Each structure stands twice: as C-alpha cells, then as structure tokens.
Amino acid sequence: MQRRLSNYLTITLKGLAMGAADAVPGVSGGTIAFISGIYEELIETISNVNASLFKTLFSKGIKPFWAQLNGNFIAALLIGIIISYVSFMRIAKYLLEYHPVLIWSFFFGLIIASIYYVGKQITKWNIRTVIALVIGSALAYYISALPIISESTNGSFLFFAGAIAICAMILPGISGSFILIILGAYKTLSDAIHDFDIKKLFIFIAGAVFGLLSFSHILKWLFKHYHNITLALLTGFIFGSLNKVWPWKETIAWHTNTKGVKTPLLQESVSPYTFSGEHQIGFAITLMILGFLTIFILEKLGSKK
C-alpha cells in the first residue's frame, strides 16, 4: 500500500487517540482503531509477525523485511500510541480522581457513537449475528461489574497481566486499562511508568508482545471466516461496556492496601439525580456530545481513501 507522509501523520494521530483511550480504564483503543478504519490492517499486520518474516530478514535484508512487516504503518501508529499512553495516563489519573463525572461523560458519548459506527458495518443480520451481539454484550457487562483484585508486583503476574490486557486493548469495547484494574496491576504499571522501573516495564511489555502475537491470529481467522458474526460480537462488547463508562457511580465496597490507601473495589451505576456528589449534568451532556463528535470525525478520517 503506497502512502505519503501526510498519510503516516494521520496514522500517528489515530495512534495518539488509541493511546489516550487505552489509558482510561473503561475505553478501548481497539474501538478507536475500528472507527478510524485501521483495525483490520492492524490485526493483519500483527498476525504476519512469524518465522517467515524473520526468514526474510536474514535471507533478503532489512528493506524487504520492513516492507513485509508493514513497518512504516506500525512505526507511525506506535509512536502515537506510546507518546499518548505514557503522557495521558498521568492526566487520566488526575481527571479520574478530581473530575470523574466529566471524563466519564466524554467517553460515554464516544462509546455511544462507536456502537453505531461498528454495528453499521455488519452487512447481514440473522439469528447468529443477533446471538453474537447478545453474547458480546453480556460478557462485556459481566467484566465491567467484576470486583477489583488487590495489587500485585510479582514478575510472572505482571507478564500474565500484560498478555491479558493487550488482548483487551485490541478488542473494541473492552478496556485494557480496566482489565489491569480488575487484575490489580493498573497502579503497579502506573507507578513503574512514573518511576521508570525498567525491570517491571520489560516484564509487562514481554507479556503484552506474547499476548498480542497469539491473539491477533485468532482475530484474523475470525474476520476471514466469520466476518459479520465477529463484527456483531465486537458491537456487543462495546454496548456492554457502557456500564463501566456511565458517569454517575456510587462506591459500595472499598479496598485498603498495605499502606492504608483506600481505592474503590465495587461500584454501581446510579441516576444523576440520586448521585451523592455534584451531578454536573449540563457539563456532562456537553461532553457526551463532544465525545460523540470525536468519533464522527475519526470515522470520517477512516473513510477517506
């Protein structure tokens, strides 16, 4: 695929949006990739990392290897994702602590728009696609309601967390950061990024690479053989995740770590009018609309050839 520099800059911008989404526990970078029109190319590119690729490297050299890898695409995307994820994780941590209703409102609007734009790509509806939609919705809702496990810094656990979280990050609707929270690894990873703990970061990244290379082959096969059913399942994932990004929540159980710091263990969605804090409904609705429009813009960018 021939691309100009402006095309790669656009891909980097999409990477920035993906990284920002993945930094927020409740929003999936995979959703952004899908809406912006690069999802299937991303899965195809990742799944092509195999023995044949490295055989090309050693027999033909770097240039054919880079072309077979689709290296320019991956590099442009990763630059955006890494810059955005590392920087936005700190911003997200602040916003979630001090302005949770507002940040969740923005992402609620984003998810609502995503349901429409992913769902409309299903070309044929039948009983199997409806069942896939229901299963995806139920599974995502169940995951969003799971209680949080206490934090762990064990090396093998971080490897496992990286492998599981990266699978969620490339699935539309299921947030990799939220999976890290459920597993009890979000704060560990956040602290490792903040403190530049190379050992922990390397273990996590190794797990993520392992999970990504394994899971991408499954997704590639599903898209090839069951395209509409896979799209319906992913639409269900996005729909079921709405519970997690609902702006008004009440904490019904807390977790206290060894240092005495309390974090929400279990939350339930409530009406803005029964919310115990300031509901900020005017600002919330405005940000929902902005979130919806963000997806509209990304979809327009994705539809350009």
MOHULIN-V75100 format. One record per helix or strand. SS is the DSSP state (hx for helix, st for strand). FROM is the first residue (numbers start at 0). TO is the last residue. If there is no record, write none. Layout:
SS&FROM&TO ; SS&FROM&TO
This chain:
hx&4&22 ; hx&28&34 ; hx&38&46 ; hx&50&59 ; hx&61&68 ; hx&70&97 ; hx&99&118 ; hx&126&143 ; hx&154&168 ; hx&175&182 ; hx&185&194 ; hx&197&224 ; hx&226&239 ; hx&241&244 ; st&248&255 ; st&261&268 ; hx&280&302
